[in-house]
């Protein structure tokens, strides 16, 4: 299964979203890019040795270059944030994608990340090679019953009263729902994650705003290959949400996991099923190895035009028409910084450098060598 997270260190980085909020993201592993859209609770450093999450990081990093981030107001991202709207969260994902330099990638929506991933994929279909939904949904409050409303009110009261308390009794309610089959060590870790990942005020505000995020109207517009995986007895997000996603996205495949846990644990039979389904999907929906970049942005193999990614070729073609970086960025709906990164990657692959690198790379492109 490859190296463990501790021997395959992650790189912690930061980028700025459209409103100036600083978003923390991490990169680890090697292979085709897999961008993980943030779930409800995360802390990039605290998650790294988690008894709940480490088998995911271990598995993904063995075959993919994994990009994951802390949602605004959480973990290592800026904490004093009050705007947790769908638009703000989509802008955060856009900033992370541009900042990390990935081009075309598989996008994994974890739990509450569903509406964000759906909106991003609808707006940027050329960037998304495949979509995976894990324990997720398109709209949290779809088909809400009076019992659901009462339960939500109770959860909000628990957050207000007990989230920040040193004892974990109040937070244990959420941990028990996420991993009812977990050990005491695993539940205790989730108890503590809640406390360290976000303060009680932000937990409440972000939860309310996430509840209003509705991307159901965009589902018919999605064109990327799609995999929906969901535990049959998930107590956080009902399995019916997975059925709704799969039924409304053309060609989507639904995999039901025989589990009670919202977060499938390493020692349960559902884990190898989930791991293999995701691995196969990522590898089947990624560019051939000759056109993918590693952690440093440089492809393995012989130098030449054939080693360039499709995006790098697009950038060079526009450069050959006399466009500067700002013009290329506007034409491809990228940031100038991302355009520069694609150019630098292309220069490295073609073995050109210095002031004449741009001219030499364009000449190589036009000559097809």
C-alpha positions as CSV (number, residue, x, y, z in Angstrom):
1,X,0.0,0.0,0.0
2,X,3.0,2.3,-0.2
3,X,4.7,4.5,2.4
4,X,2.9,5.6,5.6
5,X,2.0,9.3,5.9
6,X,4.9,9.8,8.4
7,X,7.5,8.6,5.9
8,X,5.8,10.5,3.0
9,X,5.7,14.0,4.5
10,X,3.1,16.5,3.4
11,X,3.9,19.9,2.2
12,X,1.9,22.6,3.9
13,X,1.1,25.7,1.8
14,X,-1.2,28.7,1.8
15,X,-3.2,30.6,-0.8
16,X,-5.7,33.5,-0.7
17,X,-9.3,33.2,-1.7
18,X,-11.2,35.8,-3.6
19,X,-12.2,37.7,-0.5
20,X,-8.6,37.6,0.9
21,X,-9.1,34.8,3.4
22,X,-6.0,32.7,3.7
23,X,-6.6,29.0,3.0
24,X,-4.2,26.3,4.2
25,X,-3.7,23.3,1.9
26,X,-1.4,20.3,1.9
27,X,0.1,18.1,-0.8
28,X,1.5,14.6,-0.5
29,X,2.0,11.5,-2.5
30,X,2.8,11.0,-6.2
31,X,0.8,10.2,-9.3
32,X,-2.2,11.7,-11.0
33,X,-3.8,14.6,-9.0
34,X,-6.6,14.0,-6.6
35,X,-8.1,17.1,-5.0
36,X,-10.1,16.5,-1.8
37,X,-12.9,19.0,-1.2
38,X,-12.9,19.7,2.6
39,X,-15.4,18.0,4.9
40,X,-17.0,19.4,8.0
41,X,-14.0,19.1,10.4
42,X,-10.3,19.0,9.4
43,X,-7.0,20.1,10.7
44,X,-4.2,19.3,8.2
45,X,-1.5,18.7,10.9
46,X,-3.8,17.0,13.4
47,X,-5.3,14.7,10.8
48,X,-1.9,13.5,9.6
49,X,-1.4,10.8,12.4
50,X,-5.2,10.3,13.0
51,X,-6.4,6.8,14.0
52,X,-9.5,7.7,12.0
53,X,-8.0,9.3,8.8
54,X,-4.5,8.1,8.4
55,X,-5.4,4.9,6.4
56,X,-7.1,7.2,3.9
57,X,-4.0,9.4,3.6
58,X,-1.8,6.4,3.4
59,X,-3.9,4.8,0.6
60,X,-4.4,7.9,-1.5
61,X,-0.8,9.0,-1.4
62,X,0.3,5.6,-2.7
63,X,-1.1,6.2,-6.1
64,X,-2.0,9.9,-6.4
65,X,-0.7,13.4,-5.7
66,X,-3.2,14.4,-3.0
67,X,-4.2,18.0,-2.5
68,X,-6.4,18.6,0.5
69,X,-7.3,21.8,2.5
70,X,-8.8,23.1,5.7
71,X,-12.1,24.9,5.1
72,X,-12.2,28.6,5.9
73,X,-12.5,29.1,9.6
74,X,-11.1,25.7,10.4
75,X,-7.8,24.1,11.0
76,X,-4.8,26.1,9.8
77,X,-6.9,28.3,7.5
78,X,-7.9,31.8,8.7
79,X,-10.2,31.5,11.7
80,X,-12.0,34.8,12.0
81,X,-14.3,34.3,9.1
82,X,-18.0,34.7,9.1
83,X,-18.8,34.2,5.4
84,X,-19.3,30.4,4.9
85,X,-21.6,30.8,1.9
86,X,-21.5,28.4,-1.1
87,X,-19.9,31.1,-3.3
88,X,-17.1,31.8,-0.7
89,X,-16.4,28.1,-0.4
90,X,-16.3,27.6,-4.2
91,X,-13.8,30.4,-4.4
92,X,-11.7,28.7,-1.8
93,X,-11.6,25.5,-3.9
94,X,-10.7,27.6,-7.0
95,X,-7.8,29.2,-5.1
96,X,-6.5,25.9,-3.8
97,X,-6.6,24.3,-7.3
98,X,-4.8,27.3,-8.9
99,X,-2.3,27.5,-6.0
100,X,-1.4,23.9,-6.1
101,X,-0.7,24.0,-9.9
102,X,-2.9,21.0,-10.8
103,X,-4.4,21.1,-14.2
104,X,-7.0,18.3,-14.9
105,X,-7.8,16.2,-11.8
106,X,-10.2,13.9,-10.1
107,X,-12.3,15.8,-7.5
108,X,-13.3,14.0,-4.3
109,X,-16.3,15.6,-2.4
110,X,-16.2,14.5,1.2
111,X,-19.6,14.9,3.1
112,X,-20.4,18.6,3.2
113,X,-18.1,19.3,0.3
114,X,-20.8,18.0,-2.1
115,X,-22.5,21.3,-3.1
116,X,-19.0,23.0,-3.5
117,X,-17.7,20.2,-5.8
118,X,-20.9,20.1,-7.9
119,X,-20.8,23.9,-8.4
120,X,-17.0,23.8,-9.2
121,X,-17.5,21.0,-11.7
122,X,-20.4,22.7,-13.4
123,X,-18.3,25.9,-13.8
124,X,-15.0,24.3,-14.7
125,X,-15.8,21.1,-16.6
126,X,-12.5,21.3,-18.5
127,X,-10.6,20.9,-15.2
128,X,-12.5,18.0,-13.7
129,X,-11.5,14.6,-15.1
130,X,-13.8,12.7,-12.7
131,X,-16.0,13.2,-9.6
132,X,-16.2,11.1,-6.5
133,X,-18.9,11.7,-3.8
134,X,-18.2,10.0,-0.5
135,X,-20.9,10.2,2.2
136,X,-22.1,13.4,0.5
137,X,-25.1,15.2,-0.9
138,X,-26.3,18.0,-3.2
139,X,-28.4,19.8,-0.6
140,X,-28.3,19.1,3.2
141,X,-31.9,20.1,3.9
142,X,-33.6,18.3,1.0
143,X,-36.8,16.5,2.1
144,X,-36.4,17.8,5.7
145,X,-39.0,16.4,8.1
146,X,-40.2,18.0,11.4
147,X,-38.1,15.4,13.2
148,X,-35.1,16.6,11.3
149,X,-35.7,20.2,12.2
150,X,-36.0,19.3,15.9
151,X,-32.8,17.2,15.7
152,X,-31.0,20.1,14.1
153,X,-32.1,22.5,16.8
154,X,-30.8,20.0,19.4
155,X,-27.4,19.8,17.7
156,X,-27.1,23.6,17.6
157,X,-27.8,23.7,21.3
158,X,-25.1,21.1,21.9
159,X,-22.6,23.1,19.9
160,X,-23.5,26.3,21.9
161,X,-23.3,24.7,25.3
162,X,-20.6,22.0,25.1
163,X,-18.3,22.5,22.1
164,X,-15.5,24.4,23.8
165,X,-15.8,22.6,27.2
166,X,-12.6,20.6,28.2
167,X,-14.7,17.4,28.9
168,X,-15.9,15.6,25.8
169,X,-19.4,14.5,26.7
170,X,-21.2,17.0,24.4
171,X,-18.9,16.4,21.5
172,X,-19.1,12.7,21.9
173,X,-22.7,12.9,20.5
174,X,-21.3,13.8,17.1
175,X,-18.4,11.4,17.3
176,X,-20.8,8.5,18.1
177,X,-22.9,9.4,15.0
178,X,-19.8,9.6,12.7
179,X,-18.2,6.3,13.8
180,X,-20.7,4.2,15.9
181,X,-18.4,1.2,15.3
182,X,-15.2,3.0,16.4
183,X,-13.0,2.2,19.3
184,X,-12.6,4.4,22.3
185,X,-9.3,5.7,20.9
186,X,-10.9,6.6,17.6
187,X,-13.9,8.3,19.2
188,X,-11.7,10.2,21.6
189,X,-9.7,11.5,18.7
190,X,-12.8,12.8,16.9
191,X,-13.9,14.4,20.2
192,X,-10.6,16.3,20.3
193,X,-10.7,17.1,16.6
194,X,-13.9,19.0,17.1
195,X,-12.3,21.2,19.7
196,X,-9.0,21.9,17.9
197,X,-10.4,22.2,14.4
198,X,-12.9,25.1,15.0
199,X,-14.3,27.3,17.8
200,X,-17.9,26.9,18.8
201,X,-19.1,30.2,17.2
202,X,-17.6,29.3,13.8
203,X,-18.9,25.7,14.1
204,X,-22.4,27.1,14.6
205,X,-22.2,29.8,11.9
206,X,-20.6,27.6,9.3
207,X,-23.1,24.7,10.0
208,X,-26.0,27.0,9.4
209,X,-24.7,28.5,6.2
210,X,-23.6,25.1,4.8
211,X,-27.2,23.9,5.5
212,X,-28.4,26.4,2.9
213,X,-26.0,25.3,0.2
214,X,-28.1,23.8,-2.6
215,X,-26.6,22.6,-5.8
216,X,-29.4,20.2,-6.9
217,X,-30.2,22.3,-10.0
218,X,-26.7,21.8,-11.4
219,X,-26.7,18.0,-11.2
220,X,-28.0,17.5,-14.8
221,X,-25.2,19.7,-16.1
222,X,-22.4,17.5,-14.8
223,X,-20.6,15.7,-17.6
224,X,-17.5,14.2,-15.8
225,X,-17.5,10.4,-15.0
226,X,-18.9,10.1,-11.5
227,X,-18.6,7.6,-8.6
228,X,-20.9,7.8,-5.6
229,X,-19.9,5.8,-2.5
230,X,-21.9,5.9,0.7
231,X,-22.3,3.7,3.8
232,X,-25.7,2.1,3.9
233,X,-26.4,3.0,7.5
234,X,-24.7,6.4,7.6
235,X,-26.2,8.4,10.5
236,X,-24.7,11.8,9.5
237,X,-25.9,11.8,5.9
238,X,-28.6,9.4,4.9
239,X,-28.0,6.9,2.1
240,X,-30.9,8.4,0.3
241,X,-28.7,11.4,-0.6
242,X,-26.3,9.0,-2.5
243,X,-29.3,7.6,-4.4
244,X,-30.4,11.1,-5.3
245,X,-26.9,12.0,-6.6
246,X,-26.5,8.9,-8.6
247,X,-30.0,9.2,-10.1
248,X,-29.6,12.8,-11.2
249,X,-26.0,12.7,-12.6
250,X,-25.8,11.1,-16.1
251,X,-23.9,7.9,-16.0
252,X,-23.0,8.0,-12.3
253,X,-22.3,4.7,-10.6
254,X,-23.4,4.0,-7.0
255,X,-21.5,1.8,-4.6
256,X,-23.2,1.0,-1.3
257,X,-20.8,0.2,1.5
258,X,-21.9,-2.4,4.1
259,X,-21.1,-0.1,7.1
260,X,-22.7,1.8,9.9
261,X,-19.9,4.4,9.9
262,X,-19.9,7.8,8.2
263,X,-16.1,7.5,8.1
264,X,-15.3,3.9,7.1
265,X,-12.6,2.5,9.5
266,X,-9.6,0.5,8.5
267,X,-10.5,-2.7,10.2
268,X,-14.0,-3.1,8.8
269,X,-14.8,-5.1,5.6
270,X,-16.1,-2.0,3.8
271,X,-12.7,-0.4,3.8
272,X,-10.9,-2.5,1.1
273,X,-14.1,-2.1,-1.0
274,X,-14.0,1.7,-0.7
275,X,-10.2,1.9,-1.2
276,X,-10.2,-0.2,-4.3
277,X,-13.2,1.6,-5.9
278,X,-11.5,4.9,-5.4
279,X,-8.1,3.8,-6.6
280,X,-9.5,2.2,-9.7
281,X,-11.7,5.3,-10.5
282,X,-8.8,7.8,-10.0
283,X,-6.4,5.8,-12.2
284,X,-9.0,5.1,-14.9
285,X,-10.0,8.8,-15.1
286,X,-6.5,10.4,-15.1
287,X,-4.2,11.4,-18.0
288,X,-1.7,8.8,-19.2
289,X,1.5,8.7,-17.1
290,X,3.5,10.5,-19.8
291,X,1.3,13.6,-19.5
292,X,1.0,13.9,-15.7
293,X,3.3,15.9,-13.4
294,X,4.8,14.8,-10.2
295,X,5.1,16.8,-6.9
296,X,7.6,19.1,-8.4
297,X,5.6,19.7,-11.5
298,X,8.1,17.9,-13.8
299,X,7.1,14.8,-15.7
300,X,9.1,11.7,-15.9
301,X,10.3,10.5,-19.3
302,X,12.2,11.9,-22.2
303,X,12.3,15.7,-22.8
304,X,10.1,16.8,-25.6
305,X,6.7,18.1,-26.6
306,X,5.2,14.7,-25.9
307,X,5.9,15.1,-22.2
308,X,3.8,18.2,-21.9
309,X,0.3,18.1,-20.4
310,X,-2.6,19.3,-22.5
311,X,-2.8,22.5,-20.5
312,X,0.9,23.3,-21.0
313,X,0.5,22.9,-24.7
314,X,-2.5,25.2,-24.6
315,X,-0.5,27.8,-22.7
316,X,2.4,27.6,-25.2
317,X,0.1,27.8,-28.2
318,X,-1.4,31.1,-26.9
319,X,2.1,32.3,-26.1
320,X,3.0,31.6,-29.8
321,X,0.2,34.0,-30.8
322,X,1.9,36.8,-28.9
323,X,-0.3,36.8,-25.7
324,X,1.4,37.7,-22.5
325,X,0.7,35.9,-19.2
326,X,-2.3,38.1,-18.4
327,X,-3.8,37.5,-21.9
328,X,-3.3,33.7,-21.6
329,X,-4.8,33.7,-18.1
330,X,-7.9,35.6,-19.4
331,X,-8.3,33.2,-22.4
332,X,-8.1,30.1,-20.2
333,X,-9.8,31.4,-17.1
334,X,-6.7,30.9,-15.0
335,X,-4.7,33.2,-12.7
336,X,-1.5,34.7,-14.1
337,X,0.4,32.9,-11.4
338,X,-1.0,29.5,-12.6
339,X,0.0,30.4,-16.2
340,X,3.5,31.1,-15.1
341,X,3.7,27.8,-13.3
342,X,2.5,25.9,-16.4
343,X,5.2,27.8,-18.4
344,X,7.9,26.9,-15.9
345,X,6.9,23.3,-15.9
346,X,7.0,23.3,-19.7
347,X,10.5,24.9,-19.7
348,X,11.8,22.3,-17.3
349,X,10.4,19.4,-19.4
350,X,11.8,20.9,-22.6
351,X,15.2,21.6,-21.0
352,X,15.1,25.3,-21.8
353,X,16.0,28.1,-19.4
354,X,16.9,31.8,-19.1
355,X,15.6,34.8,-20.9
356,X,15.1,32.9,-24.1
357,X,13.1,30.0,-22.6
358,X,9.7,31.3,-23.8
359,X,11.0,31.8,-27.3
360,X,12.7,28.4,-27.3
361,X,9.7,26.5,-25.9
362,X,7.4,28.1,-28.5
363,X,9.8,27.2,-31.3
364,X,9.9,23.6,-30.0
365,X,6.1,23.5,-30.0
366,X,5.8,24.8,-33.5
367,X,8.4,22.4,-34.7
368,X,6.7,19.5,-32.9
369,X,9.9,18.3,-31.1
